[in-house]
Amino acid sequence: MTPQGVPGPVVGDDGPDDGAPGGRPRWLLPVVIGAAVLVVAGLVAGAVALLGGGEDEPAPAETVVLPVPTPAVAPAARPATTAFASALPASVLQYALESSQDDAEWVGAGALEAYTETFTDGDGGTLTVRAAQLETAEEATAFLQGLTAALPAAAPDAGEPASTEPAQADGAALPQTGEVTVGGEPVGTFTVVDAGDGTGVAVWQNATAVFRLTAPLADVLDAYAAYGL
């Protein structure tokens, strides 16, 4: 008891009031508890990460681009030397030019010049191209219309429009038809059909030039896309 009769401070386990000399401040215990909670939370988070608490993100899909086939044999020399004949390719994918001759039938049908060319893969596979140069684009359009009308199954089934997708790899549905463009500008149309005998046929116009390509069915779309004219 103090001289005034008021009980004095009792020093117990918690020590004197905040700020009393020699004692622990009352705010110290909550701080220690909070720090301990943070440490435990950090340890738990680390353990979850180490134990694989989350699934690994899947690796992005990898696109595989196959190399373009090239001929195993050297192309033959093309007899014709006109500007049009010189622009015709000497190889198409794995097929190399084997022979080239004037196409009298197409010249008789109105072409200024025309050629029938055979390509070989050197292993029994063949590809045939008939190429013609017309005087005007309008004449070439009319010429192509005659070729398209003679194609087997050139028109799609009734009520089902033909595909206008660009030429794709094996397995694409036939027939296909669409625009031929050069530099983003339309210069004609193309049609590719299944001939029904293991081959496919593509006919198309490029301004004043008209082409008819016959190839094994598995190669016809790629060959059309790779012809380059």
Secondary structure as UniProt FT lines:
FT   TURN            3..4
FT   TURN            13..14
FT   TURN            18..19
FT   TURN            21..22
FT   TURN            26..27
FT   HELIX           28..50
FT   TURN            51..52
FT   HELIX           83..87
FT   STRAND          91..92
FT   TURN            93..94
FT   STRAND          95..102
FT   HELIX           104..108
FT   TURN            109..110
FT   STRAND          113..120
FT   STRAND          126..133
FT   HELIX           137..149
FT   TURN            152..153
FT   TURN            158..159
FT   TURN            170..171
FT   STRAND          176..182
FT   TURN            183..184
FT   STRAND          185..194
FT   STRAND          199..206
FT   TURN            207..208
FT   STRAND          209..216
FT   TURN            217..219
FT   HELIX           220..227
//
